Amino acid sequence: LMNINEANDEYLVTMDLPGVEKKDVEIKLSDGSLTISGERKIVNQDSGNNRVRYESAHGAFSRSFELSTEIVSDNIKAKFKNGVLSITLPKAEEIKPDVRKIVVN
């Protein structure tokens, strides 16, 4: 599950990744598109246990979305704590047109 919140100066992306280790997650930003991918591995695979029901999702995953504004890629921060990935994407300052007053002679 992923949530994307937008503030005036940044995006905050949170993604629930229970059972996934930090080393199994990859984050890429390319051409205004953020991609989060990784793999959830099967846990508790003891050869002596016969699984009756297994509803936990496992395997590779990938989520991508387009950002509507430019991002300051050098200031992106990501943290992974208690199975939740949080990514802060600071927006670039809006480029304002150079306005000059012209004096009429």
C-alpha positions, -999 to +999 in steps of 0.1 A: +000+000+000+013+034-009+003+070+001+015+102-016+010+135+002+019+168-014+029+200+005+039+233-009+076+224-009+077+186-010+061+152-017+060+126+010+056+090-002+050+062+024+048+026+015+039-003+037+064-031+032+059-056+061+083-085+059+106-068+034+141-060+043+157-026+036+184-044+014+156-058-008+142-023-018+154-001-047+143+035-054+149+052-087+141+087-100+143+090-138+128+116-161+103+128-135+092+092-127+097+076-092+100+038-092+100+017-060+108-019-065+119-049-045+111-084-034+091-098-005+106-133+003+087-162+018+094-165+055+091-195+078+098-221+051+107-249+075+108-283+057+090-299+087+059-277+084+031-283+060+014-250+052-024-251+054-030-216+042-007-189+029-023-155+023+008-133+026+019-117-006+054-126-017+076-121-048+088-091-067+069-058-067+073-025-085+053+008-083+059+038-105+043+072-107+050+105-125+058+136-105+040+168-116+068+192-106+106+192-108+124+175-078+157+185-062+172+150-066+203+158-045+180+163-014+158+133-016+157+114+017+144+079+023+141+059+055+129+025+063+115+018+098+092-009+112+082-021+077+073+014+064+093+031+037+092+069+038+106+091+009+107+129+011+110+145-024+117+182-022+103+203-050+125+226-070+118+262-067+096+276-094+115+293-121+102+328-123+105+347-155+131+375-155+110+407-156+127+439-164+112+473-165+121+491-197+124+529-194+109+547-224+129+577-236 
